[in-house]
Amino acid sequence: MTIKTIVVGTDLGESGRRAMQLAVQTARATNATLWLVHASEVGLEHGLRESPLGVAAHALRQRIKGRFESSLQKLESERRECETAGLSCQTSCEEGQPWETILRTAVSVNADLIAVGDPAGSIGLPERLLGSTAERVVRQAPCSVLVVCGRTREDYQGARIAVGVDFSPHGIEAVRWARDVASAVNGEVALFHVVPHPITETMLPTEWPSVLRGLASAAHARLTQLVVSEGLAPNTSIRVLDGAVGKMLCNAVAEAEADLLFVGSRGHGRLRGIMLGDTPQYCLRYSPVPVLAVRP
């Protein structure tokens, strides 16, 4: 795991502040450069330039201009804070949709990690249909994405990292990230695999318990092998669960009192996620701790 550049998407509010705080901790540990990115609505001014609304249009243009200048000042203030802490930091304030601006910047600076804030507040109809900014970024990002949701810590030394493992290349990469992060913060890793139920619990066939035991045994053996092959500590915790993957994983994170959750992300589209189920998407909304959606 090499992190040289971290893009932080910020709304300049509490959510963005939380994302920046965790990104700063990561940058300190990896000596990475930070890019603080904010999407401004200043573009609305161009749509009003030829408006016949007269005084009302002028007043709105002035308000938008004032917000843009205020955003620049806040970004500059946060940049100075980062540099005071000994970090290299750049800022970008562009017009456009937040997720598009974040993704465009991540591509242009060849980011290794994107950090964004909590999507929990996105409950309107557009967000329900299309996803929050964080969800859209995770689906389309060219790199791994850290979503700062749930409970955070001031210091992640000794942190417990939970990993949702489905044995896919993305899931294996999440294990590797957890291994490297745990090594950097003197923390520990817990691996979880969830055997999904093929149908609802009220309609489980009578032979399911024996099938489940076989699947769980095979998964436990693969997790044990993974600990060895990926160089994890011998005392790494492993556990096999069954049920709805996202729900069971979030519940297990809470029970284990983990501080971070790492999951592999394939970047499913919104519709495919709704139809087939998408573990990262569920975890972004319900995880009790920050989530790292890992891309190989």
Summary of the structure (lengths in Angstrom):
residues: 296
radius of gyration: 21.2
end to end distance: 10.2
largest distance: 74.6
contacts: 980
relative contact order: 0.14
helix: 49%
strand: 20%
